[in-house]
Amino acid sequence: MVNVEKIKKELENVKYPGFAKSIVEFGFVKDIQVNATNCLVSLDITSTASEVEAQLRKDITACLSAIGMNVTLNFNKPQEAKQSSNSVSGKNIAPQIKKIVMVSSGKGGVGKSTTTVNLAVAAAMQGKRVGILDADIYGPNIPRMMGLQGKEVEVVGDKAKPLNAYGVDVMSMGMLMEEGQALIWRGAMIMKAIQQLLRDILWEELDILFIDMPPGTGDAQLTLAQSVPVSAGINVTTPQHVALDDSRRSLDMFKKLHIPVAGIVENMSGFICPSCNTESDIFGMGTCEALATQYDTQVLANLPIEPAIREGGDTGKPVVYFAPESISAKRYMIAADKLIAFLDSVDDNINNSAIQPSMPAGVSACSTEGQKIKAEQEKAKKSDESCGTGCGCH
């Protein structure tokens, strides 16, 4: 006879969509009731996506039908956040966070995650309430760099709770999947994942949330900028002109997304000899000064190649925390000072209304319906009225 324990054992084979862990391992199965060949399974899930629920219904039904059970499923999930986008406020799905900093780079391998970690820890050491969101979905390195690799994420109700290290709240896709697992996702799934990492995580009231972005200027950056008002953007690069070419694209992206640029971090700017502690020029030094002038911003820091930075990243011991007397740690602290001063100067009422989509979801601007909506928007602009779509046209 099938009992509750047998049902639960079978459900251990049902993976949560997009992850290697089962719904039982995540703690999503809240109640199981069995009556002869009928069973009722109640689940709390963290996703608002209808496709996630549909996939789970399919997988659970197939799993339990195989042992002769008629299945009824109850899902408890977060309510889809209502978009408050309008011409005044834009959209903000994480209003409890005061300032959001987008850490971006034009290309990978320039030390973006290392910069995010050390700036966040430096800000926390100065008394700020700080968080890190690892939005680099394809290459989530933050858990290792923060010493959180292999740690379990606690689910509270229908939300996941960030882990904490060195006074910083941390959430990453790397904490929600098995080590080494590849995510082969299209842009739409990346966009949904980033929104969930903002909305379905128990972020407390934070002074600053650092978001470690994927390299480049694509879906992830646009989704983030449309989902929350970004107070500052930081561009991370290296001194080589090849890297600076990509940095120009990243800085241009900030401009087009109406994100204030806090500054540029130049990594691999010289080499600190571990024997004599002298600094030598290898890849070039100071090449970002002209770039900063071109985009009317500042160089937050010139960070050298220093063994302590690499060791700290590999062992989960940020250099700014564990080697505060090192040259790099001192420069990170100065960079954090500059960033905090910049954030204090940014208008608290910054909004993203200008970059909200002008068409409702699923409607092409080229379609008949899209053309009709566009005509109504143009009419509203001329008549000084809102078009009513939440597009930010007025």
C-alpha positions as CSV (number, residue, x, y, z in Angstrom):
1,M,0.0,0.0,0.0
2,V,1.3,3.4,-0.9
3,N,1.8,5.8,2.1
4,V,3.0,9.3,2.6
5,E,6.7,8.2,2.9
6,K,6.5,6.3,-0.3
7,I,5.0,9.4,-2.1
8,K,7.7,11.6,-0.6
9,K,10.4,9.1,-1.7
10,E,9.1,9.2,-5.3
11,L,9.0,13.0,-5.3
12,E,12.7,13.0,-4.7
13,N,13.0,12.1,-8.4
14,V,11.3,15.3,-9.5
15,K,13.8,18.1,-10.2
16,Y,12.8,21.7,-9.8
17,P,12.9,23.2,-13.4
18,G,16.3,24.5,-14.3
19,F,18.1,23.0,-11.2
20,A,19.7,19.7,-10.2
21,K,18.0,19.5,-6.8
22,S,14.6,17.9,-6.3
23,I,11.5,19.6,-4.9
24,V,12.0,17.6,-1.7
25,E,15.6,18.8,-1.3
26,F,14.5,22.4,-1.7
27,G,11.8,21.9,0.9
28,F,9.0,22.8,-1.5
29,V,6.7,19.8,-0.6
30,K,4.7,21.0,2.4
31,D,1.9,18.5,2.8
32,I,1.0,15.0,1.4
33,Q,-2.4,13.4,2.0
34,V,-3.1,9.8,0.8
35,N,-6.5,8.1,0.5
36,A,-6.3,4.7,-1.2
37,T,-5.2,5.5,-4.7
38,N,-5.8,9.2,-4.4
39,C,-3.2,11.7,-3.1
40,L,-3.1,15.4,-2.6
41,V,0.3,17.1,-2.7
42,S,0.7,20.7,-1.5
43,L,3.8,22.7,-2.6
44,D,5.2,26.1,-1.9
45,I,7.4,27.3,-4.7
46,T,9.3,30.5,-5.2
47,S,8.6,31.1,-8.8
48,T,5.7,33.1,-10.2
49,A,6.3,31.8,-13.7
50,S,3.4,29.8,-15.1
51,E,5.8,27.6,-17.1
52,V,7.5,26.4,-13.9
53,E,4.2,25.4,-12.4
54,A,3.1,23.7,-15.6
55,Q,6.4,21.7,-15.8
56,L,6.1,20.6,-12.2
57,R,2.5,19.5,-12.7
58,K,3.6,17.4,-15.6
59,D,6.6,15.8,-13.9
60,I,4.8,15.1,-10.5
61,T,1.8,13.6,-12.2
62,A,3.9,11.4,-14.4
63,C,6.0,10.3,-11.4
64,L,3.1,9.4,-9.1
65,S,0.9,8.0,-11.9
66,A,3.6,5.4,-12.5
67,I,2.9,3.9,-9.0
68,G,-0.9,4.0,-9.6
69,M,-1.8,7.2,-7.9
70,N,-4.4,9.7,-8.9
71,V,-2.8,13.1,-8.2
72,T,-4.3,16.4,-7.1
73,L,-1.8,19.3,-6.8
74,N,-2.1,22.5,-4.8
75,F,0.5,25.2,-5.5
76,N,1.2,28.2,-3.2
77,K,3.4,30.7,-5.0
78,P,4.2,34.4,-4.8
79,Q,1.8,36.8,-6.4
80,E,3.1,38.3,-9.6
81,A,4.4,41.7,-8.7
82,K,2.3,44.4,-10.2
83,Q,4.3,46.8,-12.4
84,S,4.1,50.3,-10.9
85,S,5.6,51.8,-14.1
86,N,4.3,55.2,-15.1
87,S,5.8,58.5,-16.2
88,V,6.7,59.4,-12.6
89,S,8.1,56.3,-10.8
90,G,9.2,53.9,-13.5
91,K,9.4,50.3,-12.2
92,N,10.9,49.0,-9.0
93,I,10.5,45.4,-7.9
94,A,12.9,45.7,-4.9
95,P,11.8,49.0,-3.2
96,Q,13.4,47.9,0.1
97,I,16.9,48.5,-1.4
98,K,18.1,52.1,-1.3
99,K,20.8,52.1,-3.9
100,I,21.6,49.6,-6.6
101,V,25.0,49.4,-8.2
102,M,25.5,47.6,-11.5
103,V,29.0,46.2,-11.9
104,S,29.6,45.6,-15.5
105,S,32.3,45.0,-18.1
106,G,32.5,44.9,-21.8
107,K,34.3,41.5,-21.8
108,G,34.9,38.7,-19.4
109,G,38.1,37.9,-17.5
110,V,38.8,41.5,-16.4
111,G,38.2,41.0,-12.7
112,K,34.6,42.1,-12.5
113,S,33.5,39.6,-9.8
114,T,36.7,40.3,-7.7
115,T,35.9,44.0,-7.9
116,T,32.3,43.4,-6.8
117,V,33.3,41.3,-3.8
118,N,35.9,43.6,-2.5
119,L,33.9,46.8,-3.0
120,A,30.9,45.2,-1.2
121,V,33.0,44.0,1.7
122,A,34.8,47.4,1.9
123,A,31.4,49.2,2.0
124,A,30.2,46.8,4.7
125,M,33.4,47.5,6.7
126,Q,32.4,51.2,6.6
127,G,29.1,50.5,8.3
128,K,26.8,50.2,5.2
129,R,24.1,47.4,5.0
130,V,25.3,45.7,1.9
131,G,24.2,42.8,-0.4
132,I,25.6,41.1,-3.5
133,L,23.4,39.7,-6.2
134,D,25.4,37.4,-8.6
135,A,23.5,38.0,-11.9
136,D,26.3,36.4,-13.9
137,I,24.1,33.4,-14.6
138,Y,26.5,31.5,-16.9
139,G,29.5,32.0,-14.7
140,P,28.5,32.5,-11.0
141,N,31.8,32.9,-9.2
142,I,30.6,34.9,-6.2
143,P,29.9,31.9,-3.9
144,R,33.6,30.7,-4.1
145,M,35.0,34.2,-3.7
146,M,32.8,34.8,-0.6
147,G,33.6,31.5,1.0
148,L,30.0,30.2,0.5
149,Q,30.5,27.4,-1.9
150,G,28.5,24.3,-1.0
151,K,26.4,26.2,1.6
152,E,22.6,25.4,1.6
153,V,20.1,28.2,0.9
154,E,17.3,28.4,3.4
155,V,13.7,28.7,2.0
156,V,11.4,30.8,4.2
157,G,7.8,30.5,3.1
158,D,7.8,31.2,-0.6
159,K,11.1,33.0,-0.7
160,A,14.8,32.1,-0.5
161,K,17.0,33.7,2.2
162,P,20.4,35.1,1.2
163,L,23.5,33.7,2.9
164,N,25.8,36.1,4.7
165,A,29.6,36.4,4.8
166,Y,31.8,39.3,6.1
167,G,28.7,41.3,6.8
168,V,27.3,41.1,3.3
169,D,24.1,39.3,2.2
170,V,24.8,37.2,-0.9
171,M,22.6,35.4,-3.4
172,S,23.8,33.6,-6.6
173,M,22.5,31.0,-9.0
174,G,25.7,29.2,-8.1
175,M,24.1,28.4,-4.7
176,L,21.0,27.0,-6.3
177,M,22.5,24.4,-8.6
178,E,25.1,21.7,-8.4
179,E,28.8,22.6,-8.8
180,G,29.9,22.4,-12.5
181,Q,26.3,22.3,-13.8
182,A,25.9,24.2,-17.1
183,L,22.9,26.5,-17.7
184,I,22.1,26.4,-21.4
185,W,19.4,29.1,-21.3
186,R,18.0,31.5,-23.9
187,G,17.7,35.2,-23.2
188,A,14.1,35.0,-22.0
189,M,15.0,32.6,-19.2
190,I,17.9,34.7,-18.2
191,M,15.6,37.7,-18.0
192,K,13.1,35.8,-15.8
193,A,15.9,34.5,-13.6
194,I,17.2,37.9,-12.9
195,Q,13.8,39.3,-12.0
196,Q,13.3,36.3,-9.6
197,L,16.6,36.9,-7.9
198,L,15.4,40.4,-7.2
199,R,11.8,39.7,-6.3
200,D,11.7,36.2,-4.8
201,I,14.7,36.6,-2.5
202,L,14.3,37.8,1.1
203,W,16.4,40.9,0.7
204,E,16.4,43.0,3.8
205,E,16.5,46.7,3.8
206,L,19.9,47.5,2.3
207,D,21.9,50.6,1.8
208,I,23.6,49.2,-1.3
209,L,23.0,46.1,-3.4
210,F,26.0,45.3,-5.7
211,I,24.9,43.4,-8.8
212,D,27.6,41.4,-10.6
213,M,26.5,41.4,-14.2
214,P,27.4,39.0,-17.0
215,P,30.0,40.5,-19.4
216,G,28.7,42.4,-22.4
217,T,25.6,44.6,-23.1
218,G,22.6,42.3,-23.6
219,D,19.4,41.0,-22.2
220,A,20.6,40.8,-18.6
221,Q,21.6,44.4,-18.4
222,L,18.4,45.7,-20.0
223,T,16.2,43.5,-17.8
224,L,17.9,44.7,-14.7
225,A,17.7,48.4,-15.7
226,Q,14.0,48.0,-16.5
227,S,13.2,46.1,-13.3
228,V,14.8,48.4,-10.7
229,P,16.2,52.0,-10.8
230,V,20.0,51.6,-10.9
231,S,21.7,54.4,-8.9
232,A,25.2,53.8,-10.3
233,G,27.1,51.8,-12.9
234,I,30.8,50.7,-12.5
235,N,32.8,49.7,-15.5
236,V,35.6,47.2,-14.8
237,T,38.4,46.8,-17.4
238,T,42.1,46.3,-17.9
239,P,44.6,48.7,-19.4
240,Q,45.0,47.1,-22.8
241,H,43.3,49.0,-25.6
242,V,41.5,45.8,-26.7
243,A,39.7,45.8,-23.4
244,L,39.1,49.6,-23.5
245,D,37.3,49.2,-26.8
246,D,34.8,46.9,-25.1
247,S,34.6,49.3,-22.1
248,R,33.4,52.1,-24.4
249,R,30.5,49.9,-25.3
250,S,29.7,49.2,-21.7
251,L,29.9,52.9,-20.8
252,D,27.7,53.7,-23.8
253,M,25.2,51.2,-22.5
254,F,25.0,53.0,-19.2
255,K,24.3,56.2,-21.1
256,K,21.6,54.7,-23.2
257,L,20.0,53.1,-20.1
258,H,20.1,56.4,-18.2
259,I,22.4,54.9,-15.5
260,P,24.7,57.4,-13.7
261,V,28.4,56.2,-14.1
262,A,30.2,56.1,-10.7
263,G,33.5,55.4,-12.3
264,I,35.9,52.9,-13.9
265,V,38.0,50.3,-12.1
266,E,41.3,49.5,-13.9
267,N,42.4,46.0,-12.9
268,M,45.8,44.4,-13.7
269,S,47.3,47.9,-13.6
270,G,50.9,47.0,-12.8
271,F,52.3,44.1,-10.8
272,I,53.2,44.1,-7.1
273,C,56.3,41.9,-6.6
274,P,55.7,39.7,-3.5
275,S,59.5,39.8,-2.6
276,C,60.3,43.5,-2.8
277,N,56.7,45.0,-2.9
278,T,57.6,47.2,-5.8
279,E,55.1,47.9,-8.6
280,S,56.0,47.2,-12.2
281,D,54.2,48.0,-15.4
282,I,53.2,44.9,-17.4
283,F,50.0,45.5,-19.3
284,G,50.1,49.3,-19.2
285,M,49.0,51.6,-16.4
286,G,46.7,54.6,-16.3
287,T,45.2,54.1,-19.7
288,C,41.7,54.5,-18.3
289,E,42.2,58.2,-17.4
290,A,41.5,59.3,-21.0
291,L,38.4,57.0,-21.1
292,A,37.1,58.5,-17.9
293,T,37.5,62.0,-19.2
294,Q,35.7,61.0,-22.5
295,Y,32.7,59.7,-20.5
296,D,32.7,62.5,-17.9
297,T,33.4,60.1,-15.0
298,Q,36.3,59.1,-12.7
299,V,38.8,56.3,-12.2
300,L,37.7,54.7,-8.9
301,A,40.9,52.6,-8.6
302,N,44.0,51.3,-10.4
303,L,44.3,47.8,-9.0
304,P,47.6,45.9,-9.5
305,I,48.2,42.2,-10.1
306,E,48.9,41.2,-6.5
307,P,49.1,37.5,-5.4
308,A,46.9,38.3,-2.3
309,I,44.0,39.1,-4.6
310,R,44.2,35.8,-6.4
311,E,44.6,33.8,-3.2
312,G,41.7,35.6,-1.6
313,G,39.4,34.9,-4.5
314,D,40.3,31.2,-4.6
315,T,40.0,30.6,-0.9
316,G,36.9,32.8,-0.2
317,K,38.9,35.3,1.8
318,P,38.5,38.8,0.2
319,V,41.8,40.7,0.2
320,V,40.2,43.8,1.6
321,Y,39.1,41.9,4.7
322,F,42.0,39.5,5.3
323,A,44.9,41.6,4.1
324,P,43.9,45.2,4.9
325,E,47.5,46.5,4.9
326,S,48.1,45.3,1.3
327,I,48.3,47.9,-1.5
328,S,45.2,46.4,-3.2
329,A,43.1,46.5,0.0
330,K,43.9,50.1,0.6
331,R,42.9,51.0,-3.0
332,Y,39.7,49.1,-2.7
333,M,38.8,51.0,0.5
334,I,39.5,54.3,-1.3
335,A,37.4,53.2,-4.2
336,A,34.5,52.3,-1.8
337,D,34.8,55.8,-0.3
338,K,34.5,57.4,-3.8
339,L,31.6,55.2,-4.6
340,I,29.7,56.0,-1.4
341,A,30.3,59.7,-2.0
342,F,29.0,59.3,-5.5
343,L,25.9,57.5,-4.3
344,D,25.2,60.2,-1.7
345,S,25.2,62.7,-4.6
346,V,22.8,60.8,-6.7
347,D,19.1,61.9,-6.6
348,D,17.1,59.5,-4.5
349,N,14.2,59.8,-6.9
350,I,16.1,58.3,-9.8
351,N,13.7,56.2,-12.0
352,N,13.8,54.0,-15.0
353,S,10.5,55.2,-16.7
354,A,12.4,56.3,-19.8
355,I,13.5,52.8,-20.7
356,Q,10.3,50.9,-20.0
357,P,8.9,48.8,-22.9
358,S,6.3,50.7,-24.9
359,M,4.4,47.6,-25.9
360,P,2.5,45.2,-23.6
361,A,4.1,41.7,-23.3
362,G,3.6,39.6,-26.4
363,V,2.6,42.5,-28.7
364,S,4.9,43.3,-31.6
365,A,5.3,47.0,-32.5
366,C,4.9,46.0,-36.1
367,S,1.6,44.2,-35.6
368,T,-1.8,45.8,-36.2
369,E,-2.5,45.9,-32.5
370,G,1.0,47.4,-31.9
371,Q,0.5,50.1,-34.5
372,K,-2.8,51.0,-32.9
373,I,-1.2,51.2,-29.4
374,K,1.6,53.3,-30.9
375,A,-0.9,55.7,-32.4
376,E,-2.7,56.1,-29.1
377,Q,0.6,56.8,-27.4
378,E,1.5,59.5,-29.9
379,K,-2.0,61.0,-29.4
380,A,-1.6,60.9,-25.6
381,K,1.8,62.8,-25.9
382,K,0.2,65.5,-28.0
383,S,-2.8,65.8,-25.7
384,D,-0.8,65.8,-22.5
385,E,-2.4,62.7,-21.2
386,S,-1.1,59.3,-20.2
387,C,-1.6,56.5,-22.8
388,G,-2.5,54.1,-20.0
389,T,-0.1,51.3,-20.9
390,G,2.5,52.2,-18.2
391,C,5.1,52.7,-20.9
392,G,6.5,55.9,-19.5
393,C,5.5,58.0,-22.6
394,H,4.1,60.8,-20.4
